[in-house]
């Protein structure tokens, strides 16, 4: 059954043409944004940035666990709306649309994301190379813990939602086993589509953008283009990312508003199925490789211990984040 749309009674009717309809969780503009909110949002952003560094993990997963996912999607959707107005030459309306964005929330979140990338990228890259089993097990535990915590976001859980989650998990698990061959010189249209789909990982729990590029077979080419500052390639990928994010955020915002529990059930399945790429003993390439190998007996006890630790860490993080949100 379609859930009723939420209407913000405080909204000026004249703003209806520039304000993207938000799910109930995102309508917090009337609540004062206190210093503790800023710090908490920054910490969530830092955790999201840390997750985005790891193949197979996603900042969207962290946002879902922390309870800011729908709020993030709503603000991205509003930014896409403002960009659309700007492209159409409606400058005044675009400025008004930008004014509706929760800038304190967005800036605090993005500051945390970029801080984590700058501070931890080199360290995590080294650890992923030196301790692939340990790191995979930790992040596998985090993803599984996030899946468990996120089930609490279902408003009216039912058997139908369980079936959807299991079906999506199965499809995701199988699909991640299929990897495109690496292309030495991919067509520009493929780079555009790759950028459009990979950017969706920014607001989609479960899969990292780098892994999606890997599935398209263009990851190494795009990384090399970044290093060589190939303007043509980077412009095409960036254009695809802008179109993809604007389109997908609009669709996802609408789906969350109209079919919240169905969408969340699908996201739960996506998170569970994507755990495949964090299996601690892949057959070839290490962390982020979806090929499955047999476990190494001597490494199993430690892997299980850190996996359980990851689950506990997520549950604790979610509990603290929700308590802080309730207190403010």
C-alpha positions as CSV (number, residue, x, y, z in Angstrom):
1,X,0.0,0.0,0.0
2,X,1.3,3.4,-0.9
3,X,2.1,5.5,2.1
4,X,0.6,9.0,2.3
5,X,2.9,11.9,1.3
6,X,4.2,14.1,4.0
7,X,3.3,17.8,3.8
8,X,5.3,20.3,5.8
9,X,2.6,22.7,7.3
10,X,5.3,25.4,7.8
11,X,6.2,25.5,4.1
12,X,5.3,28.6,2.2
13,X,2.9,27.6,-0.6
14,X,4.9,29.8,-3.0
15,X,7.9,27.5,-2.4
16,X,6.1,24.5,-3.8
17,X,7.7,24.9,-7.2
18,X,11.2,25.0,-5.9
19,X,11.2,22.7,-2.9
20,X,11.5,19.0,-3.4
21,X,9.0,17.0,-1.3
22,X,10.9,15.4,1.5
23,X,10.2,12.2,3.5
24,X,9.2,12.8,7.1
25,X,12.7,12.1,8.5
26,X,14.1,14.9,6.4
27,X,11.7,17.6,7.5
28,X,13.8,19.0,10.4
29,X,14.3,22.5,9.1
30,X,12.2,24.0,12.0
31,X,14.5,22.4,14.6
32,X,17.5,24.5,15.7
33,X,20.8,23.1,14.6
34,X,22.8,23.0,17.9
35,X,26.6,22.7,18.3
36,X,26.2,19.1,19.4
37,X,24.3,18.5,16.1
38,X,27.2,19.9,14.1
39,X,29.8,17.7,16.0
40,X,27.6,14.6,15.7
41,X,27.0,15.2,12.0
42,X,30.8,15.7,11.4
43,X,31.5,12.4,13.2
44,X,29.0,10.7,10.9
45,X,30.6,12.3,7.9
46,X,34.0,11.1,9.1
47,X,32.7,7.6,9.4
48,X,31.2,7.8,5.9
49,X,34.5,9.0,4.4
50,X,36.3,6.2,6.1
51,X,33.8,3.7,4.6
52,X,34.1,5.2,1.1
53,X,37.8,4.4,1.1
54,X,37.2,0.7,1.4
55,X,36.2,-1.4,-1.7
56,X,32.9,-3.0,-1.1
57,X,31.8,-0.6,1.7
58,X,29.7,2.5,1.2
59,X,29.2,5.8,3.0
60,X,25.5,5.4,2.3
61,X,25.6,2.4,4.7
62,X,26.9,4.6,7.5
63,X,24.3,7.2,6.8
64,X,21.6,4.6,7.1
65,X,22.9,3.3,10.4
66,X,23.3,6.8,11.8
67,X,19.7,7.7,10.9
68,X,20.6,10.5,8.5
69,X,20.1,8.6,5.2
70,X,16.7,10.0,4.2
71,X,17.8,13.5,5.3
72,X,20.9,13.2,3.1
73,X,18.9,12.0,0.1
74,X,16.4,14.9,0.5
75,X,19.2,17.5,0.5
76,X,20.9,15.9,-2.5
77,X,17.6,15.9,-4.3
78,X,17.1,19.6,-3.4
79,X,20.6,20.4,-4.8
80,X,19.7,18.6,-8.0
81,X,16.5,20.6,-8.2
82,X,18.5,23.9,-7.8
83,X,21.0,22.8,-10.5
84,X,18.1,22.0,-12.9
85,X,16.6,25.4,-12.4
86,X,20.0,27.0,-13.0
87,X,20.6,25.1,-16.2
88,X,17.2,26.3,-17.4
89,X,18.2,29.9,-16.8
90,X,15.8,30.4,-13.8
91,X,18.4,32.1,-11.6
92,X,16.1,33.6,-9.1
93,X,14.3,30.3,-8.5
94,X,17.6,28.4,-8.3
95,X,18.9,30.8,-5.6
96,X,15.6,30.2,-3.6
97,X,16.0,26.5,-4.1
98,X,19.6,26.6,-2.8
99,X,18.4,28.5,0.3
100,X,16.1,25.6,1.3
101,X,19.1,23.2,1.6
102,X,20.2,22.4,5.1
103,X,23.6,23.9,4.6
104,X,24.9,23.5,8.2
105,X,24.0,19.8,8.0
106,X,25.5,19.3,4.5
107,X,28.7,21.2,5.2
108,X,29.3,19.4,8.5
109,X,28.7,16.1,6.8
110,X,31.0,16.8,3.8
111,X,33.7,18.2,6.1
112,X,33.7,14.9,8.0
113,X,33.9,12.9,4.7
114,X,36.8,14.9,3.3
115,X,38.6,14.9,6.6
116,X,38.5,11.1,6.8
117,X,39.7,10.7,3.2
118,X,42.6,13.1,3.7
119,X,43.6,11.7,7.1
120,X,43.0,7.9,6.6
121,X,43.3,7.1,2.9
122,X,47.0,6.2,2.9
123,X,46.8,4.4,6.2
124,X,43.8,2.3,5.2
125,X,45.3,1.5,1.8
126,X,48.4,0.2,3.5
127,X,46.4,-1.9,5.9
128,X,44.2,-3.3,3.2
129,X,47.4,-4.4,1.4
130,X,49.2,-5.7,4.6
131,X,46.3,-7.3,6.4
132,X,43.7,-8.2,3.8
133,X,42.0,-11.0,5.9
134,X,41.8,-8.9,9.1
135,X,40.5,-5.8,7.3
136,X,38.0,-7.7,5.2
137,X,36.7,-9.4,8.3
138,X,36.3,-6.1,10.2
139,X,34.4,-4.5,7.3
140,X,32.3,-7.6,6.8
141,X,31.3,-7.3,10.4
142,X,30.4,-3.7,9.9
143,X,28.2,-4.4,6.9
144,X,26.4,-7.2,8.6
145,X,25.9,-5.1,11.7
146,X,24.6,-2.2,9.6
147,X,22.1,-4.6,8.0
148,X,20.8,-5.7,11.3
149,X,20.6,-2.2,12.7
150,X,18.9,-0.9,9.5
151,X,16.0,-3.4,9.9
152,X,14.8,-1.2,12.8
153,X,14.1,1.5,10.3
154,X,11.2,-0.5,8.8
155,X,7.9,1.2,9.9
156,X,5.7,-1.8,9.4
157,X,7.8,-4.9,8.7
158,X,6.0,-7.8,7.0
159,X,6.7,-11.1,5.3
160,X,6.7,-9.2,1.9
161,X,9.6,-7.1,3.0
162,X,11.6,-10.1,4.1
163,X,11.0,-11.7,0.7
164,X,12.1,-8.6,-1.1
165,X,15.2,-8.3,1.0
166,X,16.2,-12.0,0.4
167,X,15.5,-11.7,-3.3
168,X,17.6,-8.6,-3.7
169,X,20.4,-10.1,-1.6
170,X,20.5,-13.2,-3.8
171,X,20.5,-11.2,-7.1
172,X,23.2,-8.8,-5.8
173,X,25.3,-11.8,-4.6
174,X,25.2,-13.4,-8.0
175,X,25.6,-10.2,-10.0
176,X,28.7,-9.2,-8.1
177,X,30.4,-12.4,-9.3
178,X,30.2,-11.2,-12.9
179,X,33.0,-8.7,-13.7
180,X,33.6,-7.1,-17.0
181,X,36.9,-7.5,-18.6
182,X,39.2,-4.4,-18.1
183,X,39.0,-2.1,-21.1
184,X,42.3,-0.4,-22.2
185,X,40.4,2.2,-24.2
186,X,36.7,2.4,-23.3
187,X,34.3,4.4,-25.4
188,X,33.2,7.8,-24.1
189,X,29.6,6.6,-23.8
190,X,30.7,3.8,-21.5
191,X,32.7,6.2,-19.3
192,X,29.6,8.5,-19.1
193,X,27.4,5.6,-18.0
194,X,30.0,4.3,-15.6
195,X,30.3,7.7,-14.0
196,X,26.5,8.0,-13.8
197,X,26.1,4.7,-12.1
198,X,29.2,4.8,-9.9
199,X,28.2,8.2,-8.3
200,X,24.9,6.6,-7.1
201,X,27.0,4.8,-4.5
202,X,27.3,8.1,-2.7
203,X,23.7,7.7,-1.6
204,X,23.2,4.0,-2.1
205,X,24.1,1.7,0.9
206,X,26.2,-1.4,0.2
207,X,28.5,-0.8,-2.8
208,X,31.4,1.6,-3.3
209,X,31.7,3.7,-6.4
210,X,35.1,2.3,-7.1
211,X,33.7,-1.2,-7.2
212,X,31.0,-0.2,-9.6
213,X,33.6,1.2,-12.0
214,X,35.5,-2.1,-11.5
215,X,32.4,-4.0,-12.6
216,X,32.2,-1.8,-15.7
217,X,35.8,-2.6,-16.5
218,X,36.9,1.0,-16.5
219,X,38.3,1.5,-13.0
220,X,42.0,1.3,-13.9
221,X,41.4,3.5,-17.0
222,X,39.6,6.2,-14.9
223,X,42.3,6.1,-12.2
224,X,45.0,6.4,-14.8
225,X,43.1,9.4,-16.3
226,X,43.0,11.1,-12.9
227,X,46.8,10.6,-12.5
228,X,47.4,11.9,-16.0
229,X,44.7,14.6,-15.7
230,X,43.1,13.6,-19.0
231,X,40.6,16.5,-19.3
232,X,38.4,14.8,-21.9
233,X,37.9,11.6,-19.9
234,X,37.4,13.4,-16.6
235,X,34.9,15.7,-18.1
236,X,32.8,12.8,-19.5
237,X,32.9,10.9,-16.3
238,X,32.1,14.1,-14.3
239,X,29.1,14.8,-16.6
240,X,27.8,11.3,-16.2
241,X,28.2,11.7,-12.4
242,X,26.2,14.9,-12.3
243,X,23.4,13.4,-14.5
244,X,23.4,10.2,-12.5
245,X,23.3,11.8,-9.1
246,X,20.6,14.3,-10.1
247,X,18.4,11.6,-11.7
248,X,18.9,8.9,-9.1
249,X,18.5,11.2,-6.1
250,X,15.1,12.4,-7.5
251,X,14.0,8.8,-8.0
252,X,15.2,7.7,-4.6
253,X,13.7,10.7,-2.8
254,X,10.3,9.9,-4.4
255,X,10.5,6.2,-3.7
256,X,11.4,6.8,0.0
257,X,8.4,9.1,0.3
258,X,5.9,6.9,-1.4
259,X,7.2,3.3,-0.7
260,X,9.5,3.7,2.3
261,X,9.5,0.1,3.6
262,X,9.7,-1.5,0.2
263,X,12.7,0.6,-0.7
264,X,14.3,0.0,2.6
265,X,13.8,-3.8,2.3
266,X,15.5,-3.6,-1.1
267,X,18.4,-1.6,0.4
268,X,18.7,-4.2,3.2
269,X,19.0,-6.9,0.6
270,X,21.6,-4.9,-1.4
271,X,23.7,-4.4,1.8
272,X,23.5,-8.1,2.7
273,X,24.3,-9.3,-0.9
274,X,27.2,-6.9,-1.3
275,X,28.9,-8.4,1.7
276,X,30.3,-10.9,-0.9
277,X,33.1,-8.6,-1.9
278,X,34.3,-8.5,1.8
279,X,34.7,-12.2,2.2
280,X,38.1,-12.5,3.9
281,X,39.4,-15.2,1.6
282,X,38.9,-14.3,-2.0
283,X,40.5,-16.5,-4.6
284,X,42.7,-13.9,-6.3
285,X,43.0,-10.2,-5.8
286,X,42.3,-9.5,-2.1
287,X,39.9,-7.0,-0.5
288,X,37.1,-6.0,-2.9
289,X,37.4,-9.1,-5.1
290,X,34.0,-10.9,-5.4
291,X,35.6,-14.3,-6.2
292,X,35.3,-16.7,-3.3
293,X,38.0,-18.9,-2.0
294,X,38.1,-21.4,0.9
295,X,38.9,-20.1,4.4
296,X,42.3,-20.6,5.9
297,X,41.9,-22.6,9.1
298,X,44.5,-20.8,11.2
299,X,43.0,-17.4,10.3
300,X,39.3,-18.3,11.0
301,X,39.3,-17.6,14.8
302,X,40.7,-14.1,14.6
303,X,38.5,-13.3,11.5
304,X,35.4,-14.4,13.5
305,X,36.5,-12.4,16.5
306,X,37.0,-9.1,14.6
307,X,33.9,-9.7,12.6
308,X,31.8,-9.9,15.8
309,X,33.7,-6.8,17.0
310,X,32.6,-5.0,13.8
311,X,28.9,-6.0,14.5
312,X,29.1,-4.7,18.1
313,X,30.8,-1.5,17.0
314,X,28.0,-0.7,14.5
315,X,25.3,-1.5,17.0
316,X,27.0,0.7,19.6
317,X,27.5,3.5,17.1
318,X,23.9,3.4,16.0
319,X,22.7,3.4,19.6
320,X,24.9,6.4,20.5
321,X,24.0,8.3,17.3
322,X,20.2,7.9,17.9
323,X,20.5,8.9,21.6
324,X,22.4,12.1,20.6
325,X,19.7,12.8,18.0
326,X,16.9,12.3,20.5
327,X,18.6,14.5,23.0
328,X,18.9,17.4,20.6
